[in-house]
C-alpha cells in the first residue's frame, strides 16, 4: 500500500466514524425523548389508577348508604316527572309550568314504599 492509499483509507474511515457518531447521537436523542414520554405517561397512568380507585371506593360507599331501589313503575313515574309532566292524581298528565316542583307528584314517586 502506498502513502496515498493509506491516507485515503484513513480519510474514509474518519468519514464513516463521523457518520456513525451522528447516527448514534440522533438515536440517543430519540431514546431520551421516548424515555421522557414514557415516564410522563407512567405518572399519568398512576394518577388515573388512583383516581379510579377513589371513585370506585366512593361509589361503593354511596351504594351502601343509598336507599333501596325503586320499583320499575316508580322509576317510570320519576322519568315522566323529570320530563316536565305531573304524575300525581290531582294534575296527572298536565305539563309542569317552568318545571316547578309538585309536592303531590313527589309524594307519589318517593312517598311511603310498600
Backbone as JSON Lines, residues from 0, in Angstrom:
{"i":0,"aa":"X","n":[0.83,-1.16,0.0],"ca":[0.0,0.0,0.0],"c":[0.89,1.24,0.0]}
{"i":1,"aa":"X","n":[0.55,2.14,-0.87],"ca":[1.35,3.37,-0.89],"c":[0.76,4.39,0.06]}
{"i":2,"aa":"X","n":[1.43,5.49,0.22],"ca":[1.04,6.51,1.18],"c":[-0.32,7.11,0.86]}
{"i":3,"aa":"X","n":[-0.61,7.3,-0.41],"ca":[-1.9,7.88,-0.79],"c":[-3.05,6.97,-0.43]}
{"i":4,"aa":"X","n":[-2.88,5.67,-0.67],"ca":[-3.95,4.71,-0.34],"c":[-4.19,4.67,1.17]}
{"i":5,"aa":"X","n":[-3.12,4.7,1.94],"ca":[-3.24,4.68,3.4],"c":[-3.98,5.94,3.86]}
{"i":6,"aa":"X","n":[-3.6,7.1,3.33],"ca":[-4.25,8.35,3.68],"c":[-5.73,8.33,3.29]}
{"i":7,"aa":"X","n":[-6.02,7.85,2.08],"ca":[-7.42,7.77,1.61],"c":[-8.24,6.82,2.48]}
{"i":8,"aa":"X","n":[-7.63,5.72,2.89],"ca":[-8.31,4.76,3.75],"c":[-8.65,5.4,5.1]}
{"i":9,"aa":"X","n":[-7.66,6.12,5.69],"ca":[-7.92,6.81,6.95],"c":[-9.0,7.88,6.8]}
{"i":10,"aa":"X","n":[-8.98,8.59,5.7],"ca":[-9.98,9.63,5.46],"c":[-11.38,9.01,5.37]}
{"i":11,"aa":"X","n":[-11.48,7.88,4.66],"ca":[-12.76,7.19,4.53],"c":[-13.23,6.66,5.88]}
{"i":12,"aa":"X","n":[-12.32,6.07,6.67],"ca":[-12.67,5.58,8.0],"c":[-13.14,6.73,8.89]}
{"i":13,"aa":"X","n":[-12.49,7.89,8.77],"ca":[-12.9,9.04,9.56],"c":[-14.31,9.49,9.18]}
{"i":14,"aa":"X","n":[-14.63,9.51,7.89],"ca":[-15.97,9.87,7.42],"c":[-17.0,8.89,7.95]}
{"i":15,"aa":"X","n":[-16.67,7.6,7.85],"ca":[-17.59,6.57,8.33],"c":[-17.82,6.69,9.84]}
{"i":16,"aa":"X","n":[-16.75,6.93,10.58],"ca":[-16.86,7.07,12.03],"c":[-17.7,8.3,12.39]}
{"i":17,"aa":"X","n":[-17.5,9.39,11.67],"ca":[-18.26,10.61,11.9],"c":[-19.74,10.37,11.62]}
{"i":18,"aa":"X","n":[-20.04,9.7,10.51],"ca":[-21.43,9.4,10.17],"c":[-22.06,8.49,11.22]}
{"i":19,"aa":"X","n":[-21.3,7.49,11.67],"ca":[-21.8,6.59,12.71],"c":[-22.06,7.34,14.0]}
{"i":20,"aa":"X","n":[-21.16,8.24,14.38],"ca":[-21.33,9.04,15.58],"c":[-22.58,9.92,15.49]}
{"i":21,"aa":"X","n":[-22.8,10.53,14.32],"ca":[-24.01,11.35,14.13],"c":[-25.27,10.5,14.28]}
{"i":22,"aa":"X","n":[-25.25,9.3,13.72],"ca":[-26.4,8.4,13.85],"c":[-26.62,8.02,15.31]}
{"i":23,"aa":"X","n":[-25.54,7.73,16.02],"ca":[-25.66,7.38,17.44],"c":[-26.22,8.55,18.24]}
{"i":24,"aa":"X","n":[-25.81,9.76,17.94],"ca":[-26.31,10.94,18.65],"c":[-27.8,11.15,18.38]}
{"i":25,"aa":"X","n":[-28.22,10.97,17.12],"ca":[-29.62,11.09,16.79],"c":[-30.45,10.03,17.51]}
{"i":26,"aa":"X","n":[-29.95,8.79,17.5],"ca":[-30.66,7.71,18.17],"c":[-30.73,7.95,19.68]}
{"i":27,"aa":"X","n":[-29.65,8.46,20.26],"ca":[-29.63,8.76,21.69],"c":[-30.68,9.82,22.02]}
{"i":28,"aa":"X","n":[-30.79,10.84,21.17],"ca":[-31.78,11.9,21.38],"c":[-33.19,11.32,21.3]}
{"i":29,"aa":"X","n":[-33.45,10.46,20.32],"ca":[-34.77,9.85,20.19],"c":[-35.11,8.97,21.4]}
{"i":30,"aa":"X","n":[-34.12,8.22,21.89],"ca":[-34.35,7.38,23.06],"c":[-34.64,8.24,24.29]}
{"i":31,"aa":"X","n":[-33.96,9.37,24.44],"ca":[-34.23,10.28,25.54],"c":[-35.66,10.81,25.48]}
{"i":32,"aa":"X","n":[-36.1,11.19,24.27],"ca":[-37.47,11.67,24.11],"c":[-38.47,10.58,24.46]}
{"i":33,"aa":"X","n":[-38.21,9.37,24.02],"ca":[-39.11,8.25,24.32],"c":[-39.15,7.95,25.83]}
{"i":34,"aa":"X","n":[-38.0,8.04,26.48],"ca":[-37.97,7.79,27.92],"c":[-38.73,8.88,28.68]}
{"i":35,"aa":"X","n":[-38.61,10.13,28.27],"ca":[-39.35,11.21,28.9],"c":[-40.85,11.0,28.72]}
{"i":36,"aa":"X","n":[-41.24,10.66,27.51],"ca":[-42.66,10.43,27.22],"c":[-43.17,9.24,28.03]}
{"i":37,"aa":"X","n":[-42.39,8.19,28.1],"ca":[-42.78,7.0,28.85],"c":[-42.96,7.33,30.32]}
{"i":38,"aa":"X","n":[-42.05,8.11,30.88],"ca":[-42.15,8.49,32.29],"c":[-43.39,9.32,32.54]}
{"i":39,"aa":"X","n":[-43.64,10.3,31.65],"ca":[-44.83,11.14,31.81],"c":[-46.11,10.3,31.73]}
{"i":40,"aa":"X","n":[-46.15,9.37,30.79],"ca":[-47.33,8.51,30.65],"c":[-47.49,7.58,31.85]}
{"i":41,"aa":"X","n":[-46.39,7.09,32.39],"ca":[-46.47,6.23,33.57],"c":[-47.03,6.99,34.76]}
{"i":42,"aa":"X","n":[-46.58,8.23,34.95],"ca":[-47.08,9.05,36.05],"c":[-48.56,9.33,35.86]}
{"i":43,"aa":"X","n":[-48.95,9.71,34.65],"ca":[-50.35,9.99,34.36],"c":[-51.21,8.74,34.57]}
{"i":44,"aa":"X","n":[-50.7,7.61,34.13],"ca":[-51.41,6.34,34.29],"c":[-51.62,6.03,35.77]}
{"i":45,"aa":"X","n":[-50.6,6.26,36.6],"ca":[-50.74,6.01,38.03],"c":[-51.77,6.94,38.65]}
{"i":46,"aa":"X","n":[-51.76,8.22,38.23],"ca":[-52.76,9.16,38.74],"c":[-54.17,8.72,38.36]}
{"i":47,"aa":"X","n":[-54.32,8.24,37.14],"ca":[-55.64,7.77,36.69],"c":[-56.08,6.54,37.48]}
{"i":48,"aa":"X","n":[-55.15,5.63,37.75],"ca":[-55.5,4.45,38.55],"c":[-55.92,4.86,39.96]}
{"i":49,"aa":"X","n":[-55.17,5.81,40.54],"ca":[-55.52,6.29,41.88],"c":[-56.9,6.93,41.89]}
{"i":50,"aa":"X","n":[-57.18,7.75,40.88],"ca":[-58.48,8.42,40.79],"c":[-59.6,7.4,40.59]}
{"i":51,"aa":"X","n":[-59.36,6.41,39.76],"ca":[-60.36,5.36,39.53],"c":[-60.64,4.6,40.82]}
{"i":52,"aa":"X","n":[-59.61,4.27,41.56],"ca":[-59.8,3.57,42.83],"c":[-60.6,4.43,43.8]}
{"i":53,"aa":"X","n":[-60.3,5.72,43.81],"ca":[-61.03,6.65,44.68],"c":[-62.51,6.72,44.3]}
{"i":54,"aa":"X","n":[-62.78,6.8,42.98],"ca":[-64.17,6.85,42.52],"c":[-64.91,5.55,42.82]}
{"i":55,"aa":"X","n":[-64.23,4.42,42.65],"ca":[-64.87,3.14,42.94],"c":[-65.17,3.02,44.43]}
{"i":56,"aa":"X","n":[-64.26,3.5,45.27],"ca":[-64.5,3.47,46.71],"c":[-65.69,4.35,47.07]}
{"i":57,"aa":"X","n":[-65.75,5.54,46.48],"ca":[-66.86,6.46,46.74],"c":[-68.17,5.86,46.26]}
{"i":58,"aa":"X","n":[-68.15,5.24,45.09],"ca":[-69.37,4.61,44.57],"c":[-69.83,3.49,45.48]}
{"i":59,"aa":"X","n":[-68.89,2.72,46.0],"ca":[-69.25,1.63,46.92],"c":[-69.88,2.19,48.18]}
{"i":60,"aa":"X","n":[-69.31,3.29,48.71],"ca":[-69.88,3.92,49.89],"c":[-71.29,4.44,49.61]}
{"i":61,"aa":"X","n":[-71.46,5.04,48.44],"ca":[-72.79,5.56,48.06],"c":[-73.81,4.43,47.97]}
{"i":62,"aa":"X","n":[-73.4,3.31,47.43],"ca":[-74.32,2.17,47.31],"c":[-74.71,1.65,48.68]}
{"i":63,"aa":"X","n":[-73.73,1.61,49.59],"ca":[-74.02,1.1,50.92],"c":[-74.95,2.03,51.68]}
{"i":64,"aa":"X","n":[-74.84,3.34,51.43],"ca":[-75.64,4.32,52.17],"c":[-76.96,4.65,51.48]}
{"i":65,"aa":"X","n":[-77.13,4.27,50.24],"ca":[-78.33,4.65,49.5],"c":[-79.55,3.86,49.97]}
{"i":66,"aa":"X","n":[-80.68,4.42,49.66],"ca":[-81.93,3.76,49.99],"c":[-82.16,2.62,49.01]}
{"i":67,"aa":"X","n":[-83.05,1.71,49.35],"ca":[-83.33,0.59,48.44],"c":[-83.82,1.09,47.07]}
{"i":68,"aa":"X","n":[-83.61,0.28,46.1],"ca":[-84.01,0.6,44.72],"c":[-85.52,0.82,44.62]}
{"i":69,"aa":"X","n":[-85.91,1.72,43.72],"ca":[-87.33,1.95,43.47],"c":[-87.82,0.9,42.48]}
{"i":70,"aa":"X","n":[-89.12,0.65,42.53],"ca":[-89.7,-0.29,41.59],"c":[-89.68,0.33,40.18]}
{"i":71,"aa":"X","n":[-89.86,-0.53,39.2],"ca":[-89.83,-0.06,37.81],"c":[-90.94,0.95,37.54]}
{"i":72,"aa":"X","n":[-92.1,0.75,38.12],"ca":[-93.21,1.68,37.88],"c":[-92.9,3.06,38.48]}
{"i":73,"aa":"X","n":[-92.27,3.09,39.66],"ca":[-91.9,4.38,40.25],"c":[-90.79,5.04,39.42]}
{"i":74,"aa":"X","n":[-89.86,4.25,38.91],"ca":[-88.82,4.8,38.04],"c":[-89.44,5.43,36.79]}
{"i":75,"aa":"X","n":[-90.46,4.78,36.24],"ca":[-91.15,5.33,35.07],"c":[-91.84,6.65,35.42]}
{"i":76,"aa":"X","n":[-92.5,6.68,36.59],"ca":[-93.15,7.92,37.03],"c":[-92.11,9.03,37.24]}
{"i":77,"aa":"X","n":[-90.97,8.67,37.81],"ca":[-89.9,9.64,38.02],"c":[-89.41,10.21,36.69]}
{"i":78,"aa":"X","n":[-89.28,9.35,35.71],"ca":[-88.83,9.79,34.39],"c":[-89.83,10.76,33.77]}
{"i":79,"aa":"X","n":[-91.1,10.42,33.85],"ca":[-92.15,11.3,33.31],"c":[-92.12,12.64,34.03]}
{"i":80,"aa":"X","n":[-91.97,12.61,35.35],"ca":[-91.92,13.83,36.16],"c":[-90.73,14.69,35.75]}
{"i":81,"aa":"X","n":[-89.56,14.06,35.54],"ca":[-88.35,14.79,35.14],"c":[-88.48,15.38,33.73]}
{"i":82,"aa":"X","n":[-89.35,14.79,32.93],"ca":[-89.58,15.33,31.59],"c":[-90.54,16.52,31.62]}
{"i":83,"aa":"X","n":[-91.07,16.84,32.79],"ca":[-91.87,18.05,32.93],"c":[-93.36,17.84,33.04]}
{"i":84,"aa":"X","n":[-93.82,16.63,33.37],"ca":[-95.24,16.35,33.48],"c":[-95.59,15.94,34.9]}
{"i":85,"aa":"X","n":[-96.83,16.24,35.29],"ca":[-97.33,15.82,36.6],"c":[-97.65,14.34,36.55]}
{"i":86,"aa":"X","n":[-97.41,13.65,37.66],"ca":[-97.76,12.23,37.78],"c":[-98.7,12.0,38.97]}
{"i":87,"aa":"X","n":[-99.1,13.08,39.63],"ca":[-100.0,12.96,40.77],"c":[-101.44,12.83,40.27]}
{"i":88,"aa":"X","n":[-102.32,12.35,41.15],"ca":[-103.71,12.18,40.73],"c":[-104.46,13.5,40.63]}
{"i":89,"aa":"X","n":[-103.88,14.59,41.15],"ca":[-104.53,15.9,41.07],"c":[-104.35,16.53,39.69]}
{"i":90,"aa":"X","n":[-103.13,16.51,39.17],"ca":[-102.83,17.19,37.9],"c":[-102.28,16.21,36.85]}
{"i":91,"aa":"X","n":[-102.54,14.95,36.97],"ca":[-101.9,13.93,36.14],"c":[-101.91,14.29,34.65]}
{"i":92,"aa":"X","n":[-100.74,14.21,34.03],"ca":[-100.61,14.4,32.59],"c":[-100.43,15.83,32.15]}
{"i":93,"aa":"X","n":[-100.71,16.79,33.01],"ca":[-100.53,18.19,32.59],"c":[-99.06,18.58,32.76]}
{"i":94,"aa":"X","n":[-98.65,19.54,31.94],"ca":[-97.26,19.99,31.98],"c":[-97.02,20.85,33.21]}
{"i":95,"aa":"X","n":[-95.85,20.64,33.84],"ca":[-95.46,21.47,34.98],"c":[-94.89,22.77,34.43]}
{"i":96,"aa":"X","n":[-95.47,23.89,34.8],"ca":[-95.03,25.2,34.32],"c":[-93.63,25.48,34.85]}
{"i":97,"aa":"X","n":[-92.7,25.74,33.94],"ca":[-91.3,26.03,34.27],"c":[-90.7,24.99,35.2]}
{"i":98,"aa":"X","n":[-91.14,23.75,35.06],"ca":[-90.65,22.63,35.86],"c":[-90.71,22.88,37.36]}
{"i":99,"aa":"X","n":[-91.79,23.53,37.82],"ca":[-91.95,23.8,39.25],"c":[-92.16,22.47,39.96]}
{"i":100,"aa":"X","n":[-91.67,22.35,41.18],"ca":[-91.86,21.1,41.92],"c":[-93.32,20.94,42.35]}
{"i":101,"aa":"X","n":[-93.74,19.71,42.46],"ca":[-95.11,19.42,42.88],"c":[-95.04,18.43,44.04]}
{"i":102,"aa":"X","n":[-95.53,18.85,45.2],"ca":[-95.49,18.02,46.4],"c":[-96.28,16.73,46.22]}
{"i":103,"aa":"X","n":[-97.39,16.81,45.48],"ca":[-98.2,15.62,45.25],"c":[-97.44,14.59,44.42]}
{"i":104,"aa":"X","n":[-96.79,15.08,43.36],"ca":[-96.02,14.18,42.5],"c":[-94.86,13.55,43.26]}
{"i":105,"aa":"X","n":[-94.16,14.36,44.03],"ca":[-93.02,13.86,44.8],"c":[-93.49,12.8,45.79]}
{"i":106,"aa":"X","n":[-94.65,13.02,46.39],"ca":[-95.2,12.03,47.32],"c":[-95.53,10.74,46.6]}
{"i":107,"aa":"X","n":[-96.08,10.85,45.39],"ca":[-96.41,9.64,44.62],"c":[-95.15,8.87,44.28]}
{"i":108,"aa":"X","n":[-94.1,9.58,43.88],"ca":[-92.88,8.91,43.44],"c":[-92.06,8.4,44.63]}
{"i":109,"aa":"X","n":[-91.79,9.26,45.58],"ca":[-90.86,8.93,46.67],"c":[-91.55,8.67,48.01]}
{"i":110,"aa":"X","n":[-92.85,8.72,48.03],"ca":[-93.58,8.56,49.28],"c":[-93.38,7.18,49.87]}
{"i":111,"aa":"X","n":[-94.21,6.84,50.82],"ca":[-94.09,5.59,51.55],"c":[-94.06,4.42,50.58]}
{"i":112,"aa":"X","n":[-93.01,3.64,50.71],"ca":[-92.86,2.48,49.81],"c":[-93.36,1.25,50.53]}
{"i":113,"aa":"X","n":[-94.19,0.52,49.81],"ca":[-94.8,-0.67,50.42],"c":[-94.19,-1.91,49.82]}
